[in-house]
């Protein structure tokens, strides 16, 4: 990981924007909000925050998240734009224009497929979440971490380790989580807010999608499809597909699972999970990427053709 002098960059910048990635998750939002809080607490500077959509229901309690906006004046030139947990520039959504125009850019991420697109890059693929990288930077550089900042960092780590269950849950992850608890974070309160407040509609919707899942290669591959018309029935900001693909991967025979979300008749979004197969590599065939056992991509084809293409690639690997 590069050694950069982020403190100096912040001191020199008066207009700062922090951007999360499209379809925001707990890591990108938690890291963005922790950085917002950190910059305010330590430098008394108020950064702007970009979110591509409404705040997902799951993260409604995250400190500072309601200050994030999904539109900024395109003519603005920021001194500094920081992307967090954004694996590739095109995952920024509309903030990419502001990123490209900024005088300085910093890319804080942990995806192994990250091409180091920032002028400065703080990228560590061994980190369990982008928030872990930020926490370590805060500690090494003696940033004050107050309770709201600690809560944001905790959400980043909690969600990217699947609630401290995935293979990236190392001793270091638990040590940092414990340090955040020492700072006042209440694990039960955050767990309930993030994981145990689904609406009835979401639970019923997920049960319906799972019940229609398909299996192939002796049940080593599982997949499910969410059609646009089904998702449109729900107007909530809740992410109706969160956790779905993990449920398919949990099936004992399954080696690789994927969820296909129809965007329109010619494109669909894929989330892929595996137990041993490198799905970041599979997704990179479609210009996507991510982590070894959790990756995603967008395929420019109908749902049925996308399913065929992925099953073919996975078949060679299971
Ligand atoms: Mn992440």
Boltz pocket constraint, residues with backbone or C-beta under 6 A from the ligand:
constraints:
  - pocket:
      binder: B
      contacts: [[A, 27], [A, 28], [A, 85], [A, 110], [A, 128], [A, 129], [A, 130], [A, 160]]
      max_distance: 6.0
